Amino acid sequence: MRTRARRSTYHRIATGLATTLALTAVFSGLLGGATAQAYDVETGTFAFSGDAGEYISAGQSYSYADGADSQDVITVQGYSTNGVPGTDLSVFVDGAGGDTWALHLAAPWGQPQSLTPGTYLGAKANPSPDEPRLELRGNGRDCLAEGSFTIRSVEFGPYGYVKDLDASFEQHCPGATEALRGEVRVHNPEPPAETVLGLGVAAAGTADKRSGKAVVHGTVTCNSPVTVDSYGTVSQTVDGGTVRGSYRTQVPCVPGEPVAWTAEATPTGSAPFQPGEASVIARATGKDPFYGQTITSDYSGSLTLDKK
């Protein structure tokens, strides 16, 4: 058995790789991408070797395996670009002996496309829009690599979640004839469903005569436990003018029955809200507890304010 605590399949990767993650997220962000969280794979293997004198590998061979009894940790992270899922992915290795490696594979990003089975030639660590990306770096060594990679099979879930990957790669540093060659295989469980929020605002509220505020009520629903920010704007026409105020409240939502919330909209000016017809534009937001993405639900409708 492992001598250190096994990280859960769905946990973020170790702090030691935080810098690598940040750099990768910036690369994807420049392309208008959405980044899935990184997950310790259920099972996986990662191996590569270099020719004598090859810089990244130092001419050595490396092999890692992640599974129930393994002390190596392999982590995978996927990305989506401009709504296209699985445009690029990263594989991180935290070896039992202290090795750390990061492999990045990406389809050409000028016109975003998903990674699909096939061979990607002319790949570079710093690609142009019409070029794929390939880079293996780690153990304190990196270069502006060039080479190619082959996706034998791949399966993505929401936000680029990597369920399965079988790929090989070959790269060399600029001007070098020595190359390194490697393979990676990972498997993860079926991706969980995305969290979905629902937002409702009651058709009846109240106008508080003393404070001038509008009191509104509503409910939120969810299919996963999530903290929801519910906020909006109430507008009302009074004597030819507009009274407008905003509200915000936080709701701990759990799956099952709708969760109720109440909030007060404070007028922006001196005129108070009055009993009568009004309108509301509202939104609920939260963060998907698995994928880490911001999720929203919108509402707009009429509102009758009763006297309080």
KATARA-V968279 format. One record per backbone hydrogen bond with DSSP energy under -0.5 kcal/mol. NH is the residue of the N-H (numbers start at 1). CO is the residue of the C=O. Records with the same first field share a line. If there is no record, write none. Layout:
BEGIN
NH: CO + CO
END
This chain:
BEGIN
11: 8
17: 14
18: 15
21: 17
22: 18
23: 19
24: 20
25: 21
26: 22
27: 23
28: 24
29: 25
30: 26
31: 27 + 28
32: 29
33: 28
34: 80
36: 34 + 78
39: 76
40: 8 + 11
41: 74
42: 187
43: 187
44: 66
45: 185
46: 64
47: 183
48: 62
49: 181
50: 60
51: 179
54: 51
58: 54
59: 54
60: 57
62: 48
64: 46
66: 44
70: 67
72: 65
73: 94
75: 92
76: 39
77: 90
79: 88
80: 34
81: 84
82: 32
84: 81
85: 83
86: 79
87: 79 + 84
88: 79
89: 105
90: 77
91: 103
92: 75
93: 101
94: 73
95: 93 + 99
98: 95
101: 93
102: 137
103: 91
104: 135
105: 89
106: 133
107: 87
109: 131
110: 129
112: 109
115: 86
118: 151
120: 149
121: 119
123: 147
124: 132
125: 145
127: 124
131: 128
132: 121
133: 106
134: 124
135: 104
137: 102
138: 141
139: 100
141: 138
145: 143
146: 172
147: 123
148: 170
149: 120
150: 168
151: 118
152: 150 + 166
153: 166
155: 164
157: 161
160: 157
161: 158
163: 155 + 161
164: 155
165: 186
166: 153
167: 184
168: 150
169: 182
170: 148
171: 180
172: 146
176: 173
180: 171
181: 49
182: 169
183: 47
184: 167
185: 45
186: 165
187: 43
188: 163
198: 221
200: 219
202: 217
205: 304
206: 215
207: 306
208: 206 + 213
209: 207
212: 208
214: 265
215: 206 + 213
216: 214 + 263
218: 261
219: 200
220: 259
221: 198
223: 196
226: 253
228: 226 + 251
229: 285
230: 228 + 249
231: 229 + 283
232: 247
233: 281
234: 245
235: 279
236: 243
238: 236 + 241
241: 238
243: 236 + 241
244: 242
245: 234
246: 266
247: 232
249: 230
251: 228
253: 226 + 251
256: 222
259: 220
260: 258
261: 218
263: 216
265: 214
266: 246 + 264
268: 244
273: 212
276: 305
278: 303
279: 235
280: 301
281: 233
282: 299
283: 231
284: 297
285: 229
286: 295
288: 286 + 293
292: 288
295: 286
297: 284
299: 282
301: 280
303: 278
304: 203
305: 276 + 303
306: 205 + 304
308: 207
END
